[in-house]
Amino acid sequence: MQALSFSGDIAHSANVHLSVLNEFIAVVQRKLSETANPFARDSLSDMLADLVEQRGVYLAVTMPTAIAA
């Protein structure tokens, strides 16, 4: 197994993006809990799923990951 390594700039940028995504996810979750409109809820749920998926990409960059050599 080999650990992925990224430059400090890339890791810092990924952490900033991750922070913004986490804040945006919290906003979307709050709006989702505040609305009863089915169309808005469906749209927000889709957006939330996309944001969570993007967060996974940034987590992979910011956390040590092992890959097969």
MIDOSE-1310 file (N, C-alpha, C; in nm, 2 decimals, decimal comma, always signed):
residues 69
mqal	+0,08/-0,12/+0,00/+0,00/+0,00/+0,00/+0,09/+0,12/+0,00; +0,04/+0,23/-0,07/+0,11/+0,35/-0,08/+0,02/+0,47/-0,04; +0,06/+0,56/+0,04/-0,02/+0,67/+0,09/-0,01/+0,78/-0,02; -0,13/+0,84/-0,05/-0,13/+0,95/-0,14/-0,07/+1,07/-0,07
sfsg	+0,00/+1,15/-0,15/+0,07/+1,27/-0,09/+0,03/+1,39/-0,18; -0,01/+1,50/-0,12/-0,04/+1,62/-0,19/+0,04/+1,74/-0,14; +0,07/+1,84/-0,22/+0,14/+1,95/-0,18/+0,07/+2,03/-0,08; +0,14/+2,11/+0,00/+0,07/+2,19/+0,11/-0,03/+2,28/+0,05
diah	-0,01/+2,34/-0,07/-0,11/+2,43/-0,13/-0,24/+2,36/-0,16; -0,23/+2,24/-0,22/-0,34/+2,16/-0,25/-0,42/+2,12/-0,13; -0,35/+2,07/-0,03/-0,41/+2,03/+0,10/-0,48/+2,15/+0,17; -0,42/+2,27/+0,16/-0,48/+2,39/+0,22/-0,60/+2,43/+0,15
sanv	-0,60/+2,43/+0,02/-0,71/+2,46/-0,07/-0,83/+2,37/-0,05; -0,79/+2,24/-0,04/-0,90/+2,14/-0,01/-0,96/+2,16/+0,12; -0,89/+2,20/+0,22/-0,94/+2,23/+0,36/-1,04/+2,35/+0,35; -1,00/+2,45/+0,28/-1,08/+2,57/+0,26/-1,21/+2,53/+0,19
hlsv	-1,20/+2,46/+0,08/-1,32/+2,41/+0,01/-1,41/+2,32/+0,10; -1,35/+2,24/+0,18/-1,42/+2,15/+0,27/-1,50/+2,23/+0,37; -1,44/+2,33/+0,42/-1,50/+2,42/+0,52/-1,62/+2,49/+0,46; -1,61/+2,54/+0,34/-1,72/+2,61/+0,27/-1,83/+2,51/+0,24
lnef	-1,79/+2,40/+0,19/-1,90/+2,29/+0,17/-1,97/+2,26/+0,29; -1,90/+2,24/+0,40/-1,97/+2,21/+0,53/-2,07/+2,32/+0,57; -2,03/+2,44/+0,55/-2,12/+2,55/+0,59/-2,24/+2,55/+0,50; -2,21/+2,53/+0,37/-2,32/+2,53/+0,27/-2,42/+2,41/+0,30
iavv	-2,36/+2,30/+0,33/-2,44/+2,18/+0,37/-2,53/+2,21/+0,48; -2,48/+2,28/+0,58/-2,56/+2,32/+0,70/-2,68/+2,41/+0,66; -2,65/+2,51/+0,57/-2,75/+2,60/+0,52/-2,86/+2,52/+0,45; -2,82/+2,43/+0,36/-2,92/+2,35/+0,28/-3,00/+2,26/+0,38
qrkl	-2,94/+2,20/+0,47/-3,01/+2,12/+0,57/-3,11/+2,20/+0,65; -3,07/+2,32/+0,69/-3,16/+2,41/+0,76/-3,28/+2,45/+0,67; -3,26/+2,49/+0,55/-3,36/+2,53/+0,46/-3,46/+2,41/+0,43; -3,40/+2,29/+0,42/-3,48/+2,17/+0,40/-3,57/+2,14/+0,51
seta	-3,52/+2,17/+0,63/-3,61/+2,14/+0,75/-3,72/+2,25/+0,77; -3,70/+2,37/+0,70/-3,79/+2,48/+0,72/-3,90/+2,48/+0,61; -3,89/+2,40/+0,51/-3,98/+2,41/+0,40/-4,07/+2,29/+0,39; -4,20/+2,31/+0,36/-4,29/+2,20/+0,35/-4,32/+2,17/+0,20
npfa	-4,28/+2,27/+0,11/-4,31/+2,25/-0,03/-4,24/+2,13/-0,09; -4,32/+2,04/-0,15/-4,26/+1,91/-0,20/-4,15/+1,94/-0,31; -4,18/+2,03/-0,40/-4,08/+2,05/-0,50/-3,95/+2,11/-0,45; -3,96/+2,21/-0,36/-3,84/+2,27/-0,30/-3,77/+2,16/-0,21
rdsl	-3,84/+2,08/-0,14/-3,77/+1,97/-0,06/-3,70/+1,88/-0,15; -3,76/+1,84/-0,26/-3,70/+1,75/-0,36/-3,57/+1,81/-0,42; -3,58/+1,94/-0,45/-3,47/+2,01/-0,51/-3,36/+2,02/-0,41; -3,39/+2,06/-0,29/-3,29/+2,07/-0,18/-3,23/+1,94/-0,15
sdml	-3,31/+1,83/-0,15/-3,25/+1,70/-0,12/-3,15/+1,66/-0,23; -3,18/+1,69/-0,35/-3,09/+1,66/-0,46/-2,96/+1,74/-0,44; -2,97/+1,87/-0,41/-2,86/+1,96/-0,39/-2,77/+1,90/-0,27; -2,84/+1,86/-0,17/-2,77/+1,81/-0,05/-2,69/+1,69/-0,09
adlv	-2,75/+1,60/-0,16/-2,68/+1,48/-0,21/-2,55/+1,51/-0,29; -2,56/+1,61/-0,38/-2,45/+1,65/-0,46/-2,34/+1,71/-0,37; -2,38/+1,79/-0,27/-2,28/+1,85/-0,19/-2,21/+1,75/-0,10; -2,28/+1,65/-0,05/-2,22/+1,55/+0,03/-2,12/+1,47/-0,05
eqrg	-2,16/+1,44/-0,18/-2,07/+1,37/-0,27/-1,94/+1,45/-0,29; -1,95/+1,58/-0,31/-1,84/+1,67/-0,33/-1,75/+1,67/-0,21; -1,82/+1,67/-0,09/-1,74/+1,67/+0,04/-1,65/+1,55/+0,05; -1,70/+1,44/+0,00/-1,63/+1,31/+0,00/-1,50/+1,33/-0,08
vyla	-1,50/+1,40/-0,19/-1,38/+1,42/-0,27/-1,28/+1,50/-0,19; -1,33/+1,61/-0,13/-1,23/+1,69/-0,05/-1,18/+1,62/+0,07; -1,26/+1,54/+0,13/-1,22/+1,46/+0,25/-1,10/+1,36/+0,20; -1,12/+1,31/+0,08/-1,02/+1,21/+0,03/-0,88/+1,29/+0,02
vtmp	-0,89/+1,41/-0,02/-0,76/+1,49/-0,03/-0,70/+1,53/+0,10; -0,79/+1,57/+0,19/-0,74/+1,62/+0,32/-0,71/+1,52/+0,42; -0,75/+1,39/+0,40/-0,72/+1,29/+0,49/-0,63/+1,18/+0,43; -0,53/+1,13/+0,50/-0,44/+1,03/+0,44/-0,52/+0,91/+0,38
taia	-0,50/+0,88/+0,26/-0,57/+0,77/+0,20/-0,46/+0,66/+0,15; -0,49/+0,54/+0,17/-0,41/+0,43/+0,12/-0,46/+0,38/+0,00; -0,37/+0,36/-0,10/-0,42/+0,29/-0,23/-0,32/+0,18/-0,26; -0,37/+0,09/-0,33/-0,29/-0,03/-0,37/-0,18/+0,02/-0,47
a	-0,06/-0,03/-0,44/+0,06/+0,02/-0,53/+0,06/-0,06/-0,66
